[in-house]
């Protein structure tokens, strides 16, 4: 492989587009694993386009690359990936020799030496004709796959041989498997033992996608559909749209292009017009598909550029038996995710065969009364109609996944998720816990220790917590509240009530800065009551940490505030009774469970300032009681938010100078890109140096996550004490940092942040009585998604409105890091779209559990079996929030 890469590299050095190969290889390596670390791809792309034009490269390719300039640095990872795939395909078409990994991404062989490469991995000619009458041979014993590693954040429905419920990320699309494929019976039959001969290349490709059993094919759902009920004339095909037409092959053959590369081109015509079918590879197998004079049915997306009409990699079928029954034409046809266009036909035939033969083998899990009352299709019928819809089906509903069949499967996903939550909730309610004394005298003593009068919303939530703490079962409650709404004060009161009863409390925060701030706040609050708080982090001298742990174990420390250091085995409590998890989405489910296990069924309060949309809260936290602080303390003023482009930077500095002259302070935040801080640290460092030149009369400080704890403490203390006027930092200040004198939050490269993160950062200012400002600086927010996101920040300060928009843009898989939740992701249901189904399934699931807490009734046996399949190994963990 190394020799081949060097040979390819040396061969393409003279091509004007060759400079793009190295950054593309880096960005696309290992399924785009390093994409987030690569910044400003526009610059090399712009240079390559200019070099191509200067060298006289065909204008089609330079213009095609030029069109990608607006997409290649998009804040949307999916848009960036799609742009890179298109760029690689353009390079292949323009004759740039590519290394093998990029050639595969482009759908072409690995270089000119392989121009006459093998046929597609799914070649229908290698499969026997479909016949429903064919009987499979006796199923062989089910092969057990390798168990998943411990690093899997959200294990799938089975601990053995199962991908995550939504799990098959592909470079060309996402293959989403429903989490309901049974492990026993005919559907568990390995494809290799299914009873008919299959193309070995096809089997190998399917196994790489996690599709190994008959049931896996049945539960791999189409991503969209094509209407092939009516064939068009070629003149009726519209550029930019998919269509199906019948035509005769007029010419066909290999066309040489620059760089020694070739592509295959066939001209298809009827009495109304013609177009070219093009393939970025060639070989005898392609020529055999396009014999001159052959009448073909061709399906794909028509493109028109400077009068040239073409379809790239269309799907082709002989028109000889057009009038006979076909799974590919004359009907609504499924298009599956994760497969190239030329692979669709073979997989579609496989899916049709399995639907016809095996769909009836699937047990209907829902009770008949429930299904009939709600008008739901039977599960086998729903799966058949999703794969091969009847002719009368509404194509628009199918494409939006809103057909009756899709709704049935979405109901199943949400219902079984809610059923598992309801059973966990039921278990929590009957599990013995601590009955705290919440008498008026105890509660009043805790409330009066606060240095202010709680708002009505805070008082309401305190009452809700007290009602839970007075019950004999463990409390498990989620507390939501916008930035600055006073969640910490509510937690203080609850902790004081527990401590007065002779128990210890623990507060876990995601960062040392926030933990230190909490420790100071809780200490000031508890000391007048006669109680002691301790700070547990990885910082400080070993002797001091040992002494703190010993005092905690003896019960001399009543409240422990810390980071992940609280989870260490050496940290022991004498009598832990109350646990607070702050910014809960920053912790994995195992970590939260580890802290809870240090006590005997303690009451648990999980808090978040990141607003959670109602649909997501009902899904992720269906087993938790929920409280909301929907009121800000008096004196808070809305933060004025404005978007500025790079050329307007001077106006931002003028506004900052005006605030500094009033004696206020400013934050300037640089983005943190996933796992790598190096690039952004360099930016923040350079930014701090530049700001020292802009504001020479003011002190500029620098804060980032790689500083030592004592260095961070010193910088934050200087900022609180107003010895630092402008604090340049990374997102280490996102959560919890409270400096009321700060009135400006300037966010560099704001288009790179999610909405909820921008909202969190904006919440660091506006904490005093002065008017505050949030400036969103963007250099290239040209994509519609980025512009929409920043416009939302300008228009609203309501956290839940922002959260709903964030969920709509990013989806639940990224929102709040739900991959750590211990809950399967969703293949059909959409949390931003299916709010009605979420409410319905929660209501129905709770009704089932209330009537039959152990699912012992005969009509619920199917529910019990299905639930065990989908929730195996996860019910115990998900209850910790």
C-alpha positions in Angstrom: 0.0 0.0 0.0 2.8 2.4 0.9 4.6 1.7 -2.4 1.4 2.3 -4.3 0.7 5.6 -2.5 4.2 6.9 -3.4 3.8 5.9 -7.0 0.4 7.6 -7.3 1.8 10.6 -5.5 4.7 11.1 -7.9 2.5 10.6 -10.9 0.1 13.4 -10.2 2.4 16.2 -9.0 2.1 18.1 -12.3 -1.6 18.4 -12.4 -3.0 21.8 -11.3 -5.5 20.1 -8.9 -2.8 17.9 -7.4 -2.4 20.2 -4.4 -5.9 19.1 -3.2 -5.0 15.4 -2.8 -3.1 15.6 0.5 -5.7 17.6 2.4 -8.5 15.5 1.0 -6.8 12.3 2.0 -6.3 13.6 5.5 -9.9 14.9 5.8 -11.5 11.7 4.4 -9.3 9.2 6.2 -11.0 6.6 8.4 -14.5 7.7 7.4 -13.8 11.4 7.9 -12.5 10.9 11.5 -10.1 13.9 11.2 -12.4 16.2 9.3 -13.0 18.5 12.3 -9.3 19.0 12.7 -8.8 20.4 9.2 -9.6 24.1 8.9 -10.0 26.6 6.0 -10.2 24.1 3.1 -11.4 27.1 1.0 -7.9 28.4 0.6 -6.3 25.4 -1.1 -9.5 24.8 -3.1 -9.5 28.4 -4.3 -5.8 28.1 -5.2 -6.5 24.9 -7.2 -9.3 26.5 -9.1 -7.1 29.4 -10.0 -4.3 27.1 -11.1 -6.7 25.1 -13.2 -8.0 28.1 -15.0 -4.5 29.4 -15.6 -3.5 26.0 -17.0 -6.5 25.9 -19.4 -8.2 22.9 -17.6 -11.7 22.1 -19.0 -14.1 24.8 -17.6 -16.5 22.1 -16.4 -14.1 21.0 -13.7 -12.9 24.4 -12.5 -16.5 25.6 -12.3 -17.6 22.4 -10.5 -14.8 23.0 -7.9 -15.6 26.7 -7.6 -19.2 25.8 -6.7 -17.9 23.9 -3.7 -16.2 26.9 -2.1 -19.4 27.8 -0.2 -19.8 24.3 1.2 -16.4 23.0 2.0 -16.0 24.8 5.3 -19.6 24.6 6.3 -20.2 24.3 10.1 -22.4 21.3 9.3 -20.3 18.2 9.3 -22.6 16.4 6.9 -22.6 19.2 4.4 -18.8 19.3 4.6 -18.6 15.5 4.0 -20.9 15.7 1.0 -18.9 18.6 -0.5 -15.6 16.6 -0.1 -17.1 13.5 -1.8 -18.2 15.7 -4.7 -14.8 17.3 -4.9 -13.1 13.9 -5.0 -15.5 12.8 -7.8 -14.7 16.0 -9.7 -10.9 15.3 -9.4 -11.4 11.8 -10.7 -13.4 13.1 -13.6 -10.8 15.7 -14.4 -8.1 13.1 -14.7 -6.3 13.6 -11.3 -4.8 10.2 -10.3 -5.9 9.5 -6.8 -4.7 7.2 -4.0 -6.8 4.1 -3.5 -8.8 5.4 -0.5 -9.9 8.5 -2.4 -10.6 6.5 -5.6 -13.0 4.3 -3.6 -14.7 7.4 -2.2 -15.1 8.7 -5.8 -16.7 5.4 -6.9 -13.7 4.7 -9.2 -10.9 2.3 -9.4 -7.6 3.2 -7.7 -5.9 4.8 -10.6 -5.5 4.5 -14.4 -3.9 1.1 -14.1 -7.1 -0.2 -12.8 -9.3 1.5 -15.5 -10.8 -1.8 -16.6 -11.7 -2.7 -13.1 -14.2 -5.2 -11.8 -17.9 -5.0 -12.0 -20.0 -3.5 -9.2 -20.1 -5.5 -6.0 -23.9 -5.9 -6.5 -24.2 -7.3 -10.0 -27.7 -8.7 -10.7 -26.4 -10.9 -13.4 -24.6 -13.1 -10.9 -27.8 -13.9 -9.0 -30.4 -16.5 -10.0 -33.9 -15.2 -11.0 -36.2 -14.3 -8.2 -38.7 -17.0 -7.3 -41.0 -16.8 -4.3 -41.6 -20.5 -4.7 -37.9 -21.3 -3.9 -37.7 -22.9 -0.5 -34.7 -22.2 1.7 -32.8 -25.2 2.9 -32.9 -26.0 6.6 -31.5 -23.1 8.5 -28.0 -23.7 10.0 -27.3 -22.8 13.6 -27.1 -19.1 14.1 -23.6 -17.8 14.1 -22.7 -15.7 17.1 -20.6 -12.7 16.3 -17.9 -11.1 18.3 -19.1 -9.3 21.5 -18.9 -5.5 21.4 -16.1 -3.8 23.2 -16.5 -2.0 26.5 -16.0 1.3 24.8 -19.4 1.2 23.1 -21.3 4.1 24.5 -24.8 2.8 23.8 -24.8 -1.0 23.3 -27.3 -2.3 20.9 -30.2 -4.6 21.5 -28.0 -7.6 21.9 -24.7 -7.8 23.7 -23.4 -10.2 21.1 -22.9 -9.3 17.4 -25.1 -6.2 17.3 -24.4 -2.8 16.0 -25.9 0.2 17.7 -29.6 0.5 16.9 -28.8 3.2 14.5 -25.4 2.5 13.7 -24.0 2.0 10.3 -22.4 5.2 9.3 -21.2 5.0 5.7 -19.2 7.4 3.6 -22.0 7.5 1.1 -24.9 7.6 3.4 -26.3 6.3 6.7 -27.7 2.8 6.9 -30.2 2.7 9.7 -31.2 -0.7 11.2 -34.2 -1.0 13.3 -33.4 -2.4 16.8 -36.1 -5.1 16.5 -34.4 -8.0 14.6 -34.9 -11.1 16.8 -31.9 -13.3 17.7 -33.8 -16.5 17.2 -35.9 -18.1 14.5 -35.8 -17.8 10.7 -34.9 -14.1 10.8 -31.7 -14.9 12.7 -30.5 -17.1 9.8 -27.1 -15.9 8.5 -27.3 -14.7 4.9 -24.6 -17.2 4.0 -27.1 -19.9 5.0 -30.3 -18.4 3.6 -30.8 -21.1 1.0 -29.7 -19.5 -2.3 -26.5 -18.6 -4.0 -25.3 -15.0 -3.4 -22.5 -13.0 -4.9 -19.5 -13.3 -2.4 -18.6 -9.7 -3.0 -22.1 -8.7 -2.1 -22.0 -10.8 1.1 -18.7 -9.3 2.1 -19.9 -5.7 1.5 -23.1 -6.4 3.5 -21.1 -7.8 6.4 -19.0 -4.7 6.6 -22.2 -2.7 7.0 -23.3 -5.0 9.8 -25.9 -6.7 7.7 -25.3 -10.4 8.4 -28.6 -12.0 8.9 -31.9 -12.3 7.1 -33.6 -10.0 9.6 -30.9 -7.4 9.2 -31.9 -6.9 5.5 -35.6 -6.7 6.5 -34.8 -4.0 9.1 -32.6 -1.9 6.9 -35.1 0.7 5.8 -35.1 2.8 2.5 -34.0 6.4 2.9 -36.2 7.6 0.1 -38.2 6.4 -2.9 -38.4 7.0 -6.7 -41.7 7.1 -8.6 -41.3 4.7 -11.5 -45.0 4.1 -12.0 -44.8 6.3 -15.2 -41.9 6.3 -17.6 -41.1 9.7 -19.1 -39.8 10.7 -22.5 -36.3 12.0 -22.5 -37.6 15.5 -23.3 -39.7 15.4 -20.1 -36.7 14.8 -17.8 -35.8 17.9 -15.9 -32.3 18.8 -14.8 -31.7 18.5 -11.1 -34.5 15.9 -10.7 -34.5 12.1 -10.7 -36.4 10.5 -13.5 -36.9 7.2 -15.5 -37.0 7.1 -19.2 -36.8 4.5 -22.0 -34.3 5.0 -24.8 -32.1 3.2 -27.4 -28.2 3.1 -27.1 -26.9 5.2 -30.0 -23.2 5.2 -29.1 -21.1 3.8 -26.3 -17.5 3.6 -25.5 -14.5 4.8 -23.5 -13.6 8.5 -23.6 -10.0 9.5 -22.8 -9.5 12.6 -20.7 -6.4 14.4 -19.5 -3.9 12.6 -17.3 -4.3 9.3 -19.0 -7.6 8.6 -17.4 -10.7 7.4 -19.1 -14.4 7.3 -18.5 -17.3 5.5 -20.1 -20.0 7.3 -22.0 -23.2 6.0 -23.7 -25.7 8.2 -25.6 -29.3 7.2 -24.9 -32.0 8.6 -27.2 -35.7 8.4 -28.0 -37.8 10.3 -30.5 -37.9 13.4 -28.2 -34.2 13.9 -27.4 -31.0 12.3 -25.9 -28.6 12.4 -23.0 -25.3 10.8 -22.0 -25.0 8.1 -19.4 -21.5 8.5 -17.9 -19.4 6.4 -15.5 -16.1 7.5 -13.9 -14.6 4.1 -14.7 -14.7 1.7 -17.6 -14.3 -1.9 -18.5 -15.8 -4.7 -20.6 -18.6 -5.3 -18.1 -19.8 -1.7 -18.7 -19.7 -2.0 -22.5 -21.8 -5.2 -22.2 -24.5 -3.3 -20.5 -24.8 -0.8 -23.4 -24.8 -2.7 -26.7 -25.6 -0.4 -29.7 -29.3 -0.5 -30.6 -30.3 -2.0 -27.2 -33.5 -0.6 -25.7 -32.9 0.3 -22.0 -34.7 1.7 -19.0 -32.4 4.3 -17.4 -33.0 5.9 -14.0 -31.1 8.6 -12.3 -30.6 12.4 -11.8 -30.3 14.4 -15.0 -27.7 17.1 -15.0 -27.4 19.9 -17.6 -24.2 22.0 -17.9 -23.7 24.3 -20.9 -26.2 22.4 -23.0 -24.7 19.0 -22.1 -27.4 16.7 -20.6 -26.0 13.7 -18.7 -26.8 11.2 -16.0 -23.8 10.1 -13.8 -23.9 6.4 -12.8 -27.5 5.8 -13.7 -29.3 2.6 -12.9 -29.9 0.6 -16.1 -32.2 -2.3 -16.9 -33.1 -4.0 -20.3 -36.5 -2.9 -21.5 -37.2 -6.3 -23.1 -39.5 -7.4 -20.2 -40.7 -3.9 -19.3 -44.4 -5.0 -19.3 -43.8 -7.9 -17.0 -43.7 -7.7 -13.2 -40.5 -6.1 -11.8 -39.3 -4.9 -8.5 -37.4 -2.1 -10.2 -39.9 -0.4 -12.5 -43.6 0.2 -12.9 -43.9 0.9 -9.2 -42.6 3.1 -6.3 -39.1 1.9 -5.9 -37.0 2.0 -2.6 -33.6 3.6 -2.5 -31.4 2.3 0.3 -28.9 4.2 2.3 -25.2 3.3 2.3 -25.2 1.9 -1.3 -24.0 3.3 -4.6 -26.6 3.8 -7.3 -25.3 0.8 -9.3 -25.6 -1.3 -6.1 -29.2 -0.5 -5.5 -30.7 -3.1 -7.9 -29.0 -6.1 -6.4 -29.8 -5.1 -2.8 -33.4 -4.3 -3.8 -33.9 -7.8 -5.3 -32.5 -9.3 -2.1 -34.8 -7.2 0.1 -37.8 -8.2 -2.1 -37.0 -11.9 -1.8 -36.6 -11.6 2.0 -39.8 -9.6 2.4 -41.8 -12.1 0.5 -40.3 -15.1 2.2 -39.6 -14.1 5.8 -41.7 -11.1 6.8 -44.5 -13.3 8.2 -41.9 -14.9 10.5 -41.8 -11.7 12.6 -43.9 -11.8 15.7 -46.4 -9.0 16.2 -45.4 -7.5 19.6 -48.2 -5.1 20.3 -51.4 -6.3 21.9 -54.3 -6.6 19.4 -56.5 -4.3 21.5 -53.8 -1.5 21.5 -53.1 -1.9 17.8 -56.7 -1.9 16.7 -57.6 1.0 19.0 -54.8 3.2 17.5 -55.4 2.0 13.9 -51.8 0.7 13.5 -50.7 -1.7 10.8 -49.5 -5.1 11.7 -45.7 -5.2 11.9 -45.1 -7.7 9.1 -47.4 -5.7 6.8 -45.8 -2.4 7.8 -42.3 -3.8 6.9 -43.5 -5.1 3.5 -45.1 -1.7 2.7 -42.0 0.2 3.7 -39.8 -1.8 1.4 -42.2 -2.1 -1.5 -45.1 0.4 -1.2 -48.4 -0.4 -2.9 -49.1 1.7 -6.1 -51.7 3.8 -4.3 -49.2 5.0 -1.6 -48.6 8.8 -1.3 -45.0 9.4 -2.5 -44.7 12.6 -0.5 -45.6 10.8 2.8 -43.1 8.0 2.0 -40.2 10.4 1.4 -41.0 12.3 4.6 -41.3 8.9 6.5 -44.9 9.8 7.4 -46.7 6.9 5.6 -48.9 4.6 7.7 -46.1 2.0 7.6 -43.4 4.5 8.8 -45.7 5.7 11.5 -46.2 2.1 12.8 -42.4 1.6 13.0 -41.9 5.0 14.6 -44.6 4.2 17.1 -42.8 0.9 17.9 -39.4 2.6 18.5 -40.9 5.3 20.8 -43.3 3.0 22.5 -40.7 0.4 23.6 -38.4 3.2 24.6 -41.2 4.6 26.8 -42.1 1.2 28.0 -38.6 0.6 29.3 -38.6 4.0 30.9 -41.9 3.3 32.5 -40.7 0.0 34.0 -37.6 1.8 35.4 -39.8 4.5 36.8 -42.0 1.9 38.4 -39.0 0.2 39.9 -37.7 3.4 41.3 -41.0 4.2 42.9 -41.2 0.8 44.7 -37.5 0.7 45.6 -36.8 1.6 49.3 -34.9 4.9 49.7 -34.5 7.6 52.2 -37.5 9.5 53.7 -36.0 12.9 54.6 -37.6 15.2 57.2 -39.0 18.1 55.2 -40.9 19.6 58.0 -41.6 23.4 57.7 -38.9 24.2 60.3 -36.2 22.3 58.4 -37.2 23.8 55.1 -37.4 27.3 56.5 -33.9 27.0 58.1 -32.5 26.0 54.7 -34.3 28.7 52.7 -33.4 31.5 55.1 -29.7 30.7 54.7 -30.0 32.0 51.1 -28.7 35.6 50.8 -31.8 36.5 48.7 -35.5 35.7 48.4 -36.2 32.9 45.9 -38.3 33.7 42.9 -41.7 32.2 42.5 -40.3 29.6 40.1 -37.5 28.7 42.5 -40.0 28.4 45.4 -42.2 26.1 43.3 -39.3 23.8 42.4 -38.1 23.7 46.1 -41.6 22.5 47.0 -41.5 19.8 44.4 -38.1 18.6 45.6 -39.3 18.6 49.2 -42.3 16.5 48.2 -40.1 14.0 46.6 -37.5 13.9 49.4 -40.3 13.2 51.9 -41.3 10.0 50.1 -39.8 6.6 51.1 -38.5 5.8 47.5 -35.5 7.5 45.9 -36.0 10.8 44.2 -34.9 10.9 40.5 -35.6 14.4 39.2 -34.4 16.5 36.3 -34.1 20.2 36.9 -34.1 22.5 33.9 -33.5 26.2 34.0 -32.1 28.8 31.7 -28.7 30.3 32.2 -28.7 32.4 35.4 -32.2 31.2 36.5 -30.9 30.1 40.0 -30.7 26.3 39.8 -27.7 26.2 42.2 -29.7 28.0 44.9 -32.4 25.4 44.7 -29.8 22.6 44.9 -28.3 24.3 48.0 -31.6 24.2 49.8 -32.2 20.5 48.9 -28.6 19.6 50.1 -29.1 21.5 53.4 -32.3 19.5 54.0 -30.5 16.2 53.5 -27.5 17.3 55.6 -29.8 18.4 58.5 -31.0 14.8 58.5 -27.5 13.5 59.2 -26.7 12.6 55.6 -23.9 13.8 53.3 -24.4 15.4 49.9 -22.3 15.4 46.7 -22.2 17.9 43.9 -20.4 16.8 40.7 -19.5 19.4 38.1 -17.9 18.9 34.6 -15.0 21.4 35.0 -12.6 22.5 37.7 -13.6 26.1 37.3 -17.2 25.4 37.9 -16.5 23.0 40.7 -14.4 25.6 42.5 -17.1 28.2 42.0 -19.7 25.8 43.4 -17.4 25.0 46.4 -17.1 28.7 47.3 -20.9 29.3 46.9 -21.9 26.2 48.9 -19.3 26.9 51.6 -20.6 30.5 52.1 -24.1 29.1 52.3 -23.5 26.1 54.6 -21.0 27.6 57.1 -23.6 29.7 58.9 -25.6 26.6 59.3 -22.7 24.8 61.0 -21.7 22.5 58.1 -18.5 22.1 56.1 -18.0 21.8 52.3 -14.9 20.3 50.6 -13.5 20.6 47.1 -12.4 17.4 45.4 -10.4 17.7 42.2 -7.2 16.3 40.8 -5.4 19.5 41.7 -3.5 20.3 44.9 -0.9 18.5 47.0 -1.3 14.7 47.5 -1.3 15.2 51.3 -4.1 17.7 51.2 -6.2 15.4 49.0 -5.6 12.5 51.4 -6.7 14.6 54.4 -9.9 15.7 52.6 -10.8 12.1 51.7 -10.2 11.0 55.3 -12.4 13.8 56.6 -15.2 12.9 54.1 -15.0 9.2 55.2 -15.3 10.2 58.9 -18.3 12.4 58.1 -16.6 15.6 59.0 -17.2 17.0 55.5 -20.9 17.3 55.0 -20.9 18.2 51.3 -18.4 17.2 48.7 -18.1 19.3 45.6 -15.9 18.0 42.8 -15.2 16.9 39.2 -14.6 13.3 38.1 -12.2 13.1 41.1 -15.3 12.2 43.1 -15.6 8.9 41.2 -12.2 7.6 42.4 -12.3 4.5 44.5 -10.4 6.2 47.3 -13.2 8.8 47.7 -15.6 7.3 50.3 -18.6 8.7 52.1 -19.7 7.9 55.6 -23.4 8.3 54.7 -24.2 9.7 51.2 -27.9 10.5 50.9 -28.2 13.2 48.2 -26.5 13.6 44.8 -26.5 16.6 42.5 -25.2 16.2 38.9 -24.6 19.6 37.3 -24.6 19.9 33.5 -25.5 16.2 33.5 -25.0 15.8 29.7 -21.2 16.3 30.3 -21.0 12.9 32.1 -21.4 9.4 30.7 -24.1 7.2 32.2 -21.5 5.0 33.9 -19.9 7.9 35.6 -23.2 9.1 37.0 -24.0 5.6 38.2 -20.6 5.3 39.8 -21.2 8.3 42.1 -24.7 7.1 43.0 -23.3 3.8 44.1 -21.2 5.4 46.8 -24.5 5.7 48.8 -27.4 3.4 49.4 -30.1 4.5 47.0 -29.5 8.3 47.5 -31.9 10.9 46.1 -30.7 12.3 42.8 -31.1 15.7 41.2 -29.7 16.2 37.7 -29.5 19.8 36.5 -28.9 21.3 33.1 -28.8 24.9 31.9 -28.8 23.6 28.3 -32.5 23.8 27.5 -33.9 20.4 26.5 -36.8 20.4 24.0 -39.9 18.8 25.4 -39.8 15.9 22.9 -36.2 15.1 23.8 -36.8 15.4 27.5 -39.7 13.0 27.3 -37.6 10.5 25.3 -34.3 10.6 27.2 -35.7 11.3 30.6 -39.1 9.6 30.6 -38.3 7.9 33.8 -37.4 11.1 35.6 -39.7 13.6 37.2 -39.0 17.0 35.7 -39.0 20.5 37.1 -38.5 23.8 35.3 -37.3 27.2 36.5 -39.0 29.4 33.9 -38.3 32.8 35.5 -35.1 34.8 35.8 -34.2 36.7 39.0 -35.2 40.4 39.1 -32.6 42.8 37.7 -31.5 40.7 34.8 -31.5 42.5 31.5 -31.7 40.7 28.1 -28.4 40.5 26.3 -28.3 42.4 23.0 -27.1 40.0 20.3 -25.6 41.0 16.9 -23.9 39.2 14.1 -20.8 40.8 12.5 -18.7 39.7 9.6 -15.0 39.9 9.5 -14.9 43.2 7.7 -17.0 44.7 10.5 -14.5 43.7 13.2 -13.7 47.4 13.9 -17.3 48.1 15.0 -17.0 45.2 17.5 -13.8 46.7 19.0 -15.4 50.1 19.2 -18.3 48.7 21.2 -15.9 46.7 23.5 -13.8 49.9 24.1 -17.0 51.8 25.1 -17.8 49.1 27.7 -14.3 48.9 29.0 -14.3 52.7 29.5 -17.4 52.3 31.6 -15.4 50.0 33.9 -16.9 46.8 32.6 -15.1 43.6 31.3 -15.2 41.5 28.2 -14.9 37.9 27.2 -13.5 36.9 23.8 -14.1 33.2 23.0 -12.5 31.0 20.4 -14.0 27.7 19.3 -12.9 24.3 20.6 -13.0 21.7 17.8 -13.8 18.3 19.2 -10.8 16.4 20.5 -8.0 18.7 19.3 -7.3 22.0 21.0 -4.0 22.8 19.3 -5.3 24.8 16.4 -7.7 26.8 18.5 -5.1 27.4 21.3 -2.9 28.9 18.7 -5.8 31.1 17.6 -6.6 32.2 21.1 -3.0 32.9 21.8 -2.6 35.0 18.7 -6.0 36.6 19.5 -4.8 37.7 22.9 -1.6 39.2 21.4 -3.7 41.1 18.8 -6.1 42.4 21.4 -3.2 43.7 23.5 -2.3 45.8 20.5 -5.9 47.0 20.1 -6.4 47.8 23.8 -2.9 48.7 25.1 -4.4 50.5 28.1 -6.3 47.5 29.3 -5.1 44.1 30.7 -5.7 41.2 28.4 -5.7 37.7 29.9 -5.7 34.2 28.4 -7.5 31.1 29.7 -7.7 27.7 28.1 -8.2 24.0 29.1 -4.6 23.1 28.8 -3.4 25.4 31.6 -2.5 23.9 34.9 -5.3 24.2 37.5 -3.5 26.7 39.6 -2.8 28.8 36.5 -6.5 28.8 35.6 -7.4 29.7 39.2 -5.1 32.7 39.1 -6.4 34.0 35.8 -10.1 33.6 36.9 -9.3 35.3 40.2 -7.7 38.2 38.4 -10.7 38.5 36.1 -13.1 38.4 39.1 -11.0 41.0 40.9 -11.0 43.2 37.7 -7.3 43.0 37.3 -7.9 41.5 33.9 -10.3 43.5 31.7 -10.4 41.4 28.5 -10.4 37.6 29.0 -9.5 35.6 25.8 -10.5 32.0 26.3 -11.8 28.8 24.8 -15.1 27.2 25.8 -13.7 26.5 29.2 -16.0 29.4 30.3 -19.1 28.0 28.7 -20.6 26.6 31.9 -21.2 28.3 35.2 -18.6 31.0 35.4 -20.2 34.0 37.1 -18.6 37.5 36.8 -21.4 40.1 37.1 -19.2 42.9 35.9 -18.6 41.3 32.5 -20.9 43.0 29.9 -19.5 41.8 26.6 -19.3 38.3 25.1 -17.5 38.3 21.7 -17.5 34.9 20.0 -15.0 34.3 17.2 -16.0 31.9 14.4 -19.5 31.8 15.8 -20.7 29.7 12.9 -18.8 26.8 14.3 -20.8 26.5 17.5 -24.1 24.8 18.1 -27.1 27.0 19.1 -27.3 25.7 22.6 -23.5 26.3 23.1 -23.9 29.9 21.8 -26.8 30.3 24.2 -24.7 29.0 27.1 -21.8 31.4 26.2 -24.1 34.3 25.9 -25.4 33.5 29.4 -21.9 34.4 30.9 -22.9 38.1 30.5 -26.1 39.9 31.5 -25.6 38.7 35.1 -25.6 42.3 36.4 -27.9 45.3 36.1 -25.9 46.8 33.2 -26.9 46.3 29.6 -24.8 43.6 28.1 -23.9 42.6 24.5 -23.1 39.4 22.6 -21.2 39.8 19.4 -21.1 36.9 17.0 -18.2 37.2 14.7 -18.3 35.1 11.5 -15.9 34.9 8.6 -17.8 32.6 6.3 -21.4 32.0 7.5 -22.6 31.5 3.9 -24.4 28.2 4.3 -28.1 28.6 4.9 -27.8 26.5 8.0 -25.2 28.7 9.6 -27.1 31.9 8.7 -30.3 30.5 10.1 -28.5 29.5 13.3 -27.0 32.9 13.9 -30.3 34.6 13.0 -32.0 32.6 15.7 -29.5 33.9 18.2 -30.2 37.5 17.2 -34.0 37.1 17.3 -34.6 35.2 20.6 -33.3 34.8 24.1 -35.8 32.0 25.0 -33.8 28.9 25.8 -36.4 26.4 24.8 -37.1 28.1 21.4 -33.3 28.0 20.8 -33.2 24.3 21.9 -36.0 23.3 19.5 -34.2 24.9 16.6 -30.9 23.3 17.6 -32.6 19.9 17.7 -34.1 20.5 14.3 -30.7 21.4 12.8 -28.4 18.9 14.6 -30.8 16.0 15.4 -31.0 14.1 18.6 -27.8 12.1 18.0 -25.6 15.1 18.7 -27.9 17.2 20.9 -26.7 16.9 24.5 -24.4 14.0 23.6 -27.2 11.5 23.7 -24.9 8.8 22.6 -23.8 8.7 26.2 -27.3 8.2 27.5 -27.3 4.4 27.5 -30.4 4.5 25.2 -30.6 3.3 21.6 -30.8 6.0 18.9 -33.7 6.1 16.6 -33.9 4.8 13.0 -37.4 5.9 12.0 -38.8 8.2 14.7 -37.8 11.9 14.6 -37.9 13.8 17.8 -38.3 17.1 16.1 -41.2 15.9 14.0 -43.0 13.2 16.0 -44.0 15.2 19.2 -47.5 13.7 18.9 -46.2 10.2 18.8 -43.9 10.8 21.8 -46.8 12.0 24.0 -49.0 9.1 22.8 -46.4 6.4 23.4 -45.6 7.7 26.8 -49.2 7.7 27.8 -49.9 4.2 26.4 -46.7 2.8 27.9 -47.4 4.1 31.3 -51.0 2.8 31.1 -49.7 -0.7 30.3 -47.2 -0.7 33.2 -49.7 0.7 35.7 -52.1 -2.1 34.8 -49.5 -4.9 34.6 -46.2 -3.8 36.3 -44.4 -7.0 35.5 -45.9 -7.6 32.1 -47.2 -11.0 33.2 -50.6 -11.0 31.4 -50.9 -13.2 28.3 -51.6 -10.3 26.0 -48.4 -8.6 27.1 -46.0 -11.5 26.5 -45.1 -10.2 23.1 -44.3 -6.9 24.7 -42.1 -8.5 27.3 -40.1 -10.5 24.7 -39.6 -7.5 22.4 -38.6 -5.3 25.4 -35.9 -7.8 26.5 -34.6 -7.7 22.9 -34.4 -4.0 22.6 -33.3 -3.0 26.2 -31.0 -5.9 27.1 -28.3 -4.7 29.5 -29.5 -1.1 29.5 -32.4 -0.9 31.9 -30.3 -0.7 35.0 -28.0 2.1 33.7 -30.5 4.4 32.0 -32.3 5.1 35.3 -29.4 7.3 36.4 -30.3 10.1 34.0 
